[in-house]
Amino acid sequence: MRSLSDVRWIGGGSGAGKSTVAALLGARHGVPVVSTDLSLRDHAAAAAGTASVDAFVGMSMDERWVRRDPEAMLETFPWFRGAGFDLLLDALPPQRPLLVEGFRLLPHLVAPLLGPERRAVWLLPTPAVRERAFASRAEEGRAFWERTSDPARALANVLERDRLFTQRLRRECAVLDLPVIEVDGGLDAEEVADRTAAVLGLRPRPASGPDGARSAAGWYHPRNASGSGDTATVRTRR
């Protein structure tokens, strides 16, 4: 596996806008983006034989989302337990710098990969932000909970499970002294991307250098930016 020293990581809870923010930053800075959600199906197949993965894959939709309480769903969802994280790392493309995003980026798994600049951040949505995100997914036809016998209960269970997961992320980041951004809907996606870029040490690319030639995309340590530190916590305003 190639060096991870020039990889930036965006983790967080569901509905926080991780994919949107990563896409914005990738477009702004010409940095390849890896969305870890896209490899879930392949990694589930590759991880066959792992007890937690086999148990989840073998469940019906009702068994997954209706018949269990959110606490049990939290504790047994294989990706919340780090299943397939080694596969995720092995599959990273060779390009550097690289931006990786997804809920599978658990703080305790990412922390050992970080250098002293700690180029990682977790986006933590409020329940209201998450509910709006799930409503948008339903409008787009991505409401997996609709494929159960009790969609309302399934949705309530998933929302509560993901609220508990976000709380866990917040606690882990606090213990590991890792940066978080609280996403409460007070800022739009571009503004959240600005704050994410600051925490990750990603600076805007100038149109041209002193000699008129276009400058390359650059990274910088947040400690060198006004008001930023490598373990800064940024909270959005209502």
LUMTOR-359144 format. One line per 2 residues: number of its first residue (from 1); their letters; for each residue z, x, y of N, C-alpha, C. Coordinates in pm, whole numbers, padded with zeros to 5 digits. Each point is the difference from the previous one (the first is absolute). Layout:
BEGIN
NUM = A = Z:X:Y:Z:X:Y:Z:X:Y; ...
% end
This chain:
BEGIN
1 = MR = 00000:00084:-00119:00000:-00084:00119:00000:00089:00125; -00085:-00036:00099:-00007:00077:00124:00128:-00013:00080
3 = SL = 00018:00085:00098:00118:-00004:00086:00012:-00135:00070; 00123:-00046:00017:00026:-00125:00070:00052:00025:00140
5 = SD = -00007:00123:00046:00059:00034:00129:-00069:-00067:00117; -00126:-00039:-00016:-00072:-00065:00109:-00032:-00145:-00034
7 = VR = 00090:-00063:-00076:-00010:-00142:-00030:00103:-00075:00083; -00043:-00113:00058:00092:-00088:00072:00019:-00127:-00083
9 = WI = 00122:-00053:00001:00036:-00112:-00087:00049:-00118:00082; -00052:-00121:-00031:00047:-00123:00064:00042:-00096:-00111
11 = GG = 00129:-00016:-00018:00053:-00096:-00096:00055:-00122:00073; 00065:-00087:-00076:00063:-00116:00065:-00006:-00126:-00082
13 = GS = 00056:-00105:00058:00006:-00129:-00066:-00130:-00077:00012; -00015:-00102:-00083:-00122:-00081:00002:-00010:-00077:00131
15 = GA = -00122:-00010:00051:-00024:-00074:00123:00027:00077:00127; 00030:00130:-00012:00032:00079:00119:-00123:00047:00074
17 = GK = -00117:-00006:-00063:-00122:00047:00065:-00034:00144:-00032; 00047:00050:-00113:-00025:00140:-00036:-00149:00030:-00008
19 = ST = -00075:-00085:-00070:-00143:00024:-00017:-00073:-00006:00133; 00036:-00096:00084:-00064:-00013:00131:00027:00122:00086
21 = VA = 00126:00042:00005:00037:00116:00081:-00069:00126:-00052; 00000:00019:-00132:-00065:00118:-00057:-00149:00000:00031
23 = AL = -00065:-00116:-00008:-00143:-00007:00030:-00027:00034:00146; 00085:-00048:00090:-00016:00032:00141:00014:00150:00025
25 = LG = 00102:00060:-00061:00022:00143:00021:-00111:00083:-00064; -00047:-00042:-00117:-00109:00071:-00064:-00126:-00002:00085
27 = AR = -00029:-00117:00060:-00119:-00012:00084:00015:00081:00129; 00119:-00002:00057:00022:00072:00126:-00016:00151:-00017
29 = HG = 00050:00051:-00111:00012:00144:-00016:-00094:00059:-00105; -00084:-00084:-00060:-00093:00052:-00099:00069:00053:-00124
31 = VP = 00110:-00065:-00039:00078:00046:-00114:-00022:-00096:-00118; -00031:00049:-00119:-00014:-00088:-00116:00131:-00074:-00030
33 = VV = -00012:-00125:-00041:00117:-00084:-00030:-00004:-00040:-00147; 00114:00014:-00067:00015:-00046:-00137:00094:-00120:00000
35 = ST = -00050:-00114:-00044:00083:-00120:-00015:00043:-00008:-00146; 00127:00020:-00025:00047:00009:-00138:-00005:-00134:-00074
37 = DL = -00009:-00111:00075:-00012:-00130:-00066:-00126:-00007:-00086; -00104:00070:00043:-00129:-00011:-00068:00001:00060:-00140
39 = SL = 00096:00086:-00027:00006:00063:-00132:00099:-00066:-00094; 00061:-00111:00042:00104:-00063:-00082:-00051:-00038:-00138
41 = RD = -00115:-00065:-00006:-00051:-00047:-00130:-00029:00118:-00093; -00066:00103:00054:-00031:00117:-00082:00126:00071:-00047
43 = HA = 00099:00011:00089:00123:00070:-00036:00084:-00081:-00098; -00008:-00133:00010:00069:-00083:-00099:-00057:00024:-00138
45 = AA = -00132:00011:-00009:-00064:00027:-00129:00036:00140:-00050; 00000:00097:00092:00031:00138:-00040:00146:00017:-00040
47 = AA = 00087:-00088:00054:00143:00011:-00029:00042:-00089:-00118; -00098:-00054:-00072:00032:-00081:-00119:00087:00082:-00094
49 = GT = 00104:-00064:-00051:00097:00070:-00083:00128:00027:00073; -00003:-00010:00133:00121:00007:00081:00069:-00135:-00007
51 = AS = 00127:-00002:-00032:00069:-00126:-00027:-00010:-00098:00116; 00025:00046:00123:00001:-00091:00113:-00139:-00056:00028
53 = VD = -00103:00083:-00016:-00137:-00046:00022:-00041:-00099:-00109; 00026:00033:-00124:-00037:-00090:-00110:00070:-00135:00014
55 = AF = 00127:00002:00040:00074:-00125:00014:-00062:-00088:00108; -00036:00061:00112:-00057:-00079:00110:-00139:-00051:-00035
57 = VG = -00083:00087:-00054:-00137:-00039:-00035:00001:-00111:-00104; 00098:-00001:-00088:00006:-00099:-00106:00052:-00136:00043
59 = MS = 00047:-00013:00123:00053:-00128:00047:-00111:-00093:00048; 00025:-00128:-00013:-00087:-00100:00062:00031:-00004:00150
61 = MD = -00084:-00067:00077:00025:-00011:00144:00132:-00071:00027; 00032:-00104:-00078:00128:-00070:00020:00118:00090:-00035
63 = ER = -00016:00080:-00105:00109:00091:-00036:00022:00105:00108; -00107:00040:00063:00014:00101:00106:00064:-00058:00126
65 = WV = -00047:-00118:00044:00029:-00045:00135:00081:-00127:00011; 00017:-00077:-00109:00069:-00129:00010:00131:-00001:-00077
67 = RR = 00001:00052:-00120:00114:-00019:-00089:00112:00102:00016; -00018:00097:00088:00103:00101:00019:00048:-00003:00145
69 = DP = 00120:00051:00023:00049:00003:00138:-00053:00125:00070; 00001:00001:00133:-00056:00113:00075:00066:00133:-00032
71 = EA = 00129:-00001:-00029:00069:00125:-00033:-00057:00062:-00127; -00023:-00084:-00102:-00059:00050:-00124:-00143:00048:00023
73 = ML = -00074:-00073:00084:-00136:00041:00032:-00002:00135:00068; 00095:00023:00090:00010:00128:00070:00025:00115:-00097
75 = ET = 00095:-00020:-00090:00043:00108:-00089:-00100:00031:-00110; -00088:-00095:-00032:-00091:00020:-00113:-00146:00020:00040
77 = FP = -00032:-00011:00130:-00138:00024:00044:-00027:00150:-00016; -00092:00038:-00087:-00012:00143:-00033:-00032:00089:00117
79 = WF = -00078:-00049:00097:-00042:00084:00113:00115:00023:00097; 00101:-00089:00000:00119:00024:00080:00093:00101:-00068
81 = RG = -00033:00035:-00123:00081:00098:-00074:-00072:00134:-00014; -00113:00012:00067:-00072:00127:00000:-00102:00017:-00110
83 = AG = -00029:-00106:-00075:-00099:00010:-00108:-00134:00046:00056; -00062:00094:-00067:-00133:00045:00037:-00007:00088:00123
85 = FD = 00114:00043:00054:-00007:00083:00120:-00066:00135:-00029; 00023:00053:-00118:-00066:00126:-00037:-00151:-00019:-00007
87 = LL = -00044:-00116:-00047:-00143:-00029:-00006:-00058:-00008:00141; 00076:-00059:00090:-00042:-00012:00139:-00022:00138:00061
89 = LD = 00094:00090:-00022:-00013:00135:00056:-00118:00075:-00061; -00017:-00014:-00131:-00110:00071:-00067:-00137:-00049:00049
91 = AL = -00006:-00125:00046:-00129:-00058:00040:-00033:00020:00147; 00088:00065:00076:-00029:00019:00142:-00125:00086:00016
93 = PP = -00087:-00038:00092:-00123:00079:00021:00031:00135:00063; -00093:00092:-00005:00026:00136:00048:-00001:00014:00152
95 = QR = -00054:-00099:00071:-00011:00016:00145:00138:00017:00064; 00004:00087:00100:00120:00020:00080:-00042:00018:00145
97 = PL = 00071:-00064:00094:00118:-00082:-00019:-00034:-00132:-00069; 00103:-00070:-00045:-00016:-00124:-00075:00113:-00093:00039
99 = LV = -00032:-00130:00007:00099:-00102:00031:00012:-00093:-00120; 00120:-00014:-00054:00024:-00083:-00118:00094:-00113:00037
101 = EG = -00035:-00122:-00041:00084:-00115:00037:00022:-00092:-00120; 00112:-00072:00003:00027:-00100:-00101:00147:-00016:-00030
103 = FR = 00035:-00114:-00058:00140:-00028:-00031:00052:00088:-00113; -00091:00062:-00076:00042:00085:-00113:00060:00133:00046
105 = LL = -00010:00030:00127:00052:00126:00052:00150:-00015:00026; 00076:00011:-00107:00145:-00017:00010:00061:00124:00066
107 = PH = 00096:-00019:00089:00056:00113:00074:00050:00114:-00089; 00069:-00033:-00109:00058:00107:-00083:-00108:00075:-00079
109 = LV = -00118:-00060:-00013:-00110:00070:-00067:-00082:00084:00098; -00013:-00049:00122:-00078:00073:00100:00080:00115:00060
111 = AP = 00130:-00019:00018:00082:00100:00069:-00016:00142:-00056; -00001:00018:-00133:-00015:00138:-00052:-00135:00063:00028
113 = LL = -00098:-00080:00040:-00135:00051:00027:-00017:00044:00144; 00098:-00030:00085:-00013:00023:00143:00042:00141:00038
115 = GP = -00071:00054:00097:00040:00127:00060:00101:-00025:00109; 00034:00103:00075:00100:-00014:00105:-00038:-00097:00111
117 = ER = -00129:-00027:00015:-00044:-00092:00105:00015:-00146:-00041; 00022:-00026:-00129:00032:-00134:-00051:-00100:-00105:00051
119 = RA = -00126:00022:-00036:-00108:-00085:00050:-00015:-00127:-00084; 00096:-00088:00012:00001:-00126:-00073:00076:-00103:00081
121 = VW = -00034:-00127:-00019:00069:-00108:00070:-00009:-00126:-00085; 00099:-00086:00014:00003:-00127:-00073:00004:-00114:00100
123 = LL = -00095:-00095:-00015:-00008:-00117:00086:00079:-00114:-00065; 00097:-00053:00072:00092:-00098:-00057:-00013:-00133:00075
125 = PT = -00064:-00099:-00062:-00023:-00128:00069:00122:-00091:-00006; 00015:-00083:00102:00100:-00105:-00005:-00051:-00110:-00094
127 = PA = 00091:-00088:-00047:-00046:-00112:-00085:-00105:-00086:00069; 00013:-00022:00131:-00097:-00084:00070:-00138:00064:00000
129 = VR = -00006:00131:00021:-00129:00071:-00003:-00061:-00009:-00140; 00083:00017:-00102:-00050:-00006:-00137:-00054:-00140:-00031
131 = ER = 00071:-00102:00042:-00046:-00137:-00027:-00136:-00025:00064; -00019:00047:00123:-00130:-00018:00066:-00109:00075:-00075
133 = AF = 00032:00119:-00049:-00099:00078:-00074:-00040:-00073:-00129; 00098:-00057:-00069:-00031:-00071:-00124:-00079:-00127:00029
135 = AS = 00027:-00065:00112:-00078:-00118:00038:-00146:00040:00023; -00022:00115:00061:-00137:00049:00021:-00068:00030:-00132
137 = RA = 00074:00057:-00094:-00057:00028:-00132:-00042:-00129:-00069; 00079:-00106:00016:-00035:-00129:-00060:-00130:-00053:00060
139 = EE = -00014:00017:00132:-00122:-00046:00066:-00122:00079:-00047; 00023:00124:-00040:-00111:00085:-00047:-00025:-00015:-00149
141 = GR = 00074:-00090:-00066:-00019:-00020:-00144:00067:00104:-00086; 00101:00070:00053:00069:00106:-00076:00142:-00042:-00038
143 = AF = 00021:-00130:-00017:00134:-00050:-00031:00021:-00004:-00151; 00044:00113:-00058:00018:00005:-00146:00104:-00099:-00047
145 = WE = 00095:-00036:00086:00104:-00095:-00040:-00055:-00140:-00024; -00121:-00027:00052:-00062:-00130:-00025:-00043:-00015:-00145
147 = RT = -00004:00111:-00075:-00041:-00006:-00140:00119:-00023:-00093; 00110:-00053:00054:00117:-00035:-00080:00014:-00152:-00005
149 = SD = 00093:-00047:-00082:00024:-00145:-00009:00081:-00054:00117; 00063:00089:00077:00083:-00040:00113:-00022:00100:00115
151 = PA = -00111:-00014:00072:-00033:00098:00104:00107:00016:00108; 00063:-00111:00039:00101:00009:00105:00119:00086:-00044
153 = RA = 00045:-00022:-00121:00112:00079:-00051:-00041:00146:-00020; -00121:00021:-00051:-00047:00136:-00021:-00007:00076:00131
155 = LA = -00053:-00064:00104:-00010:00065:00131:00139:00032:00055; 00093:-00095:-00011:00136:00025:00047:00063:00117:-00074
157 = NV = -00025:00008:-00130:00055:00111:-00079:-00059:00134:00043; -00131:00003:00020:-00065:00125:00039:00047:00045:00138
159 = LE = 00011:-00095:00093:00046:00036:00134:00143:00056:-00003; 00085:-00060:-00080:00137:00050:-00009:00004:00134:-00072
161 = RD = -00078:00015:-00105:-00006:00130:-00068:-00043:00109:00096; -00102:-00028:00081:-00051:00101:00091:00096:00025:00116
163 = RL = 00078:-00102:00037:00106:00024:00100:00103:00098:-00056; 00038:-00019:-00125:00095:00091:-00063:-00058:00140:-00014
165 = FT = -00129:00008:-00030:-00065:00130:-00011:00000:00072:00134; -00027:-00073:00108:00001:00061:00133:00139:00049:00035
167 = QR = 00102:-00075:-00036:00137:00046:00022:00027:00130:-00076; -00050:00007:-00121:00019:00121:-00080:-00069:00119:00066
169 = LR = -00122:-00022:00048:-00071:00107:00069:00079:00048:00121; 00054:-00094:00076:00076:00035:00120:00121:00086:-00037
171 = RE = 00070:-00037:-00105:00118:00077:-00043:-00042:00139:-00047; -00105:00006:-00080:-00046:00130:-00051:-00041:00093:00113
173 = CA = -00073:-00054:00097:-00045:00083:00111:00120:00050:00081; 00101:-00084:00015:00119:00042:00074:00071:00114:-00073
175 = VL = 00014:-00013:-00132:00069:00103:-00078:-00078:00131:00003; -00134:-00009:-00008:-00085:00119:-00005:-00040:00050:00139
177 = DL = 00044:-00070:00103:-00031:00037:00138:-00151:00003:00024; -00066:-00107:-00045:-00144:-00014:00016:-00029:-00106:00106
179 = PV = -00109:00015:00074:-00028:-00092:00111:-00051:-00135:-00047; 00038:-00103:00075:-00049:-00136:-00024:-00047:-00059:00132
181 = IE = -00087:-00098:-00010:-00039:-00082:00114:00028:-00145:-00037; 00084:-00064:00075:00031:-00141:-00023:-00112:-00084:00061
183 = VD = -00067:-00078:-00081:-00113:-00081:00045:00047:-00145:00012; 00017:-00044:00126:00052:-00135:00021:-00099:-00092:00069
185 = GG = -00124:00045:00017:-00101:-00083:00062:-00009:00015:00150; 00085:00084:00059:-00002:00018:00144:-00112:00087:00050
187 = LD = -00062:00075:-00089:-00113:00087:00035:-00120:-00038:-00085; -00120:00018:00055:-00119:-00026:-00081:-00029:00121:-00089
189 = AE = -00102:-00014:-00083:-00029:00105:-00098:-00034:00133:00067; -00072:-00003:00110:-00035:00124:00070:00125:00070:00051
191 = EV = 00096:-00077:00050:00122:00060:00052:00088:00055:-00113; 00005:-00071:-00111:00074:00053:-00115:-00068:00128:-00050
193 = AD = -00133:00001:00002:-00072:00121:-00040:00033:00116:00093; 00011:-00027:00131:00036:00106:00095:00135:00061:-00037
195 = RT = 00096:-00085:-00031:00134:00050:-00032:00002:00071:-00135; -00079:-00051:-00091:-00010:00067:-00131:-00061:00139:00017
197 = AA = -00104:00009:00081:-00064:00129:00024:00098:00100:00061; 00085:-00048:00091:00097:00090:00063:00099:00053:-00101
199 = VL = 00048:-00087:-00090:00097:00044:-00101:-00066:00096:-00099; -00126:-00026:-00033:-00070:00085:-00097:-00050:00130:00062
201 = GL = 00009:00012:00132:-00051:00120:00064:-00150:00003:00010; -00060:-00117:00018:-00146:-00010:00012:-00033:-00025:00146
203 = RP = -00073:00092:00060:-00030:-00014:00142:-00143:-00046:00020; -00027:-00066:00111:-00138:-00043:00028:-00093:00120:00006
205 = RP = -00124:-00022:-00042:-00101:00106:00002:-00074:-00005:00133; 00007:00106:00081:-00070:-00001:00128:-00151:-00006:-00020
207 = AS = -00068:-00059:00098:-00145:-00015:-00012:-00069:00135:00000; 00054:00095:00075:-00064:00131:00003:00101:00105:00041
209 = GP = -00026:00123:-00038:00087:00110:00035:-00041:00060:00132; 00071:00106:00042:-00029:00062:00129:-00144:00049:00012
211 = DG = -00060:00036:-00112:-00137:00052:00004:-00104:-00108:-00021; 00047:-00126:-00004:-00093:-00111:-00016:-00025:-00038:-00144
213 = AR = 00047:00083:-00095:-00019:-00032:-00142:00106:-00099:-00044; -00036:-00088:-00091:00095:-00100:-00049:00109:00069:-00080
215 = SA = 00125:-00034:00030:00113:00061:-00069:00022:-00068:-00135; 00057:00075:-00093:00031:-00056:-00132:00124:-00086:00008
217 = AG = 00015:-00092:-00095:00122:-00080:-00009:00118:00093:-00017; 00113:-00034:00064:00116:00089:-00007:00125:-00073:-00043
219 = WY = 00091:00077:-00055:00130:-00052:-00038:00104:00081:00076; 00110:-00066:00036:00105:00076:00063:00135:-00048:-00048
221 = HP = 00100:00085:00018:00135:-00034:-00044:00061:-00098:00099; 00056:-00114:-00046:00058:-00096:00093:00104:00061:00092
223 = RN = 00067:00107:-00043:00104:00059:00083:-00059:00054:00130; -00131:00028:00000:-00064:00053:00119:-00047:-00110:00095
225 = AS = 00015:-00124:-00043:-00042:-00112:00085:00121:-00056:00073; -00023:-00050:00119:00110:-00054:00080:00066:-00115:-00071
227 = GS = 00132:00010:-00017:00077:-00108:-00058:-00013:-00016:-00148; -00067:00090:-00070:-00020:-00015:-00143:00069:00112:-00076
229 = GD = 00050:-00033:-00119:00059:00099:-00087:-00048:-00023:-00141; 00020:00096:-00088:-00057:-00013:-00133:00072:-00102:-00086
231 = TA = 00112:-00052:00046:00066:-00107:-00073:00023:-00120:00091; -00088:-00017:00099:00018:-00108:00097:-00017:-00136:-00065
233 = TV = 00081:-00095:00044:-00015:-00139:-00039:-00053:-00077:00120; -00107:-00076:-00018:-00060:-00076:00108:00015:-00147:-00032
235 = RT = 00052:-00075:00094:00017:-00144:-00021:-00086:-00076:00101; -00078:-00096:-00047:-00084:-00076:00090:00082:-00104:00073
237 = RR = -00054:-00046:00111:00072:-00097:00083:-00059:-00138:-00021; 00085:-00100:00014:-00051:-00137:00002:-00052:-00033:00139
% end
